[in-house]
């Protein structure tokens, strides 16, 4: 796998990865319907596309030339009480590890 900056051509694969890993991680906690609702909003192509254009941020993918096997997004903010990092990895025993820390 190689890590590189994400582009618009990666968004469909990134969305599929996020939807799959969020369901694998959170269905048992919140229920599949709620996870679908969250993912449809947070992981929509429009939402992911907005992250690509966000200033002071980095959107990365891990790619083996055939598929996206992981992704990460981080953004700087002037609000020092907030740090946000989102990461997802392809299933192979790996689970998504999104977090919002204050």
C-alpha positions in Angstrom: 0.0 0.0 0.0 1.1 3.5 -0.7 -0.2 6.6 1.1 -1.1 9.5 -1.1 -3.4 12.6 -1.2 -7.0 11.7 -2.0 -8.7 13.0 -5.1 -12.2 13.2 -6.4 -11.7 9.9 -8.3 -11.3 8.2 -4.9 -14.5 9.4 -3.3 -16.8 6.4 -4.3 -14.2 4.0 -2.9 -13.7 6.1 0.3 -17.5 6.2 0.9 -17.8 2.5 0.4 -15.0 1.9 2.9 -16.5 4.3 5.5 -20.0 2.8 5.1 -18.7 -0.7 5.5 -16.4 0.0 8.5 -18.9 2.1 10.3 -21.6 -0.6 10.0 -19.1 -3.2 11.2 -18.2 -1.1 14.2 -21.4 0.6 15.2 -24.4 -1.5 14.2 -24.4 -3.4 17.4 -24.3 -0.2 19.4 -26.6 2.2 17.5 -28.5 -0.2 15.2 -28.1 -0.5 11.4 -30.7 2.2 10.6 -29.1 4.9 12.7 -25.6 4.0 11.3 -27.0 4.3 7.8 -28.6 7.7 8.7 -25.3 9.0 10.1 -23.2 7.6 7.2 -25.6 9.0 4.6 -24.9 12.4 6.0 -21.3 12.3 7.1 -20.0 10.1 4.3 -22.0 11.4 1.4 -20.0 12.2 -1.8 -20.9 15.8 -1.2 -19.5 15.8 2.3 -16.3 14.0 1.3 -15.9 16.4 -1.6 -16.2 19.3 0.8 -13.4 17.8 2.9 -11.1 17.6 -0.2 -11.4 21.4 -0.6 -11.2 22.3 3.0 -8.3 24.7 3.7 -5.6 23.7 6.2 -6.5 20.0 6.0 -5.1 16.7 4.6 -7.2 13.9 3.1 -5.1 10.7 2.6 -5.7 7.3 1.1 -3.8 4.0 1.3 -3.9 2.5 -2.1 -2.3 -0.6 -3.6 -2.9 0.5 -7.2 -6.2 -1.5 -7.4 -8.2 -0.6 -4.3 -8.3 1.9 -1.5 -7.5 0.0 1.7 -7.6 2.9 4.2 -8.1 6.6 4.5 -7.4 9.4 7.0 -8.6 13.0 7.2 -7.3 15.8 9.5 -8.0 19.5 9.6 -6.5 22.4 11.5 -8.7 24.7 13.4 -8.3 28.0 15.2 -10.4 26.6 18.1 -7.8 25.1 20.3 -10.3 23.1 22.3 -11.1 20.9 19.3 -9.0 18.2 17.6 -10.6 16.1 14.9 -9.1 13.1 13.3 -11.0 10.5 11.2 -9.4 7.3 10.1 -10.8 4.1 8.5 -9.0 0.9 7.4 -10.3 -1.9 5.3 -11.6 -4.9 7.1 -9.1 -7.7 7.6 -9.7 -7.6 11.3 -9.3 -3.8 11.2 -12.1 -1.5 12.3 -12.7 2.1 11.7 -11.4 4.3 14.5 -13.1 7.7 14.1 -12.8 10.0 17.0 -13.7 13.5 18.0 -11.8 14.7 21.1 -12.4 17.9 23.1 
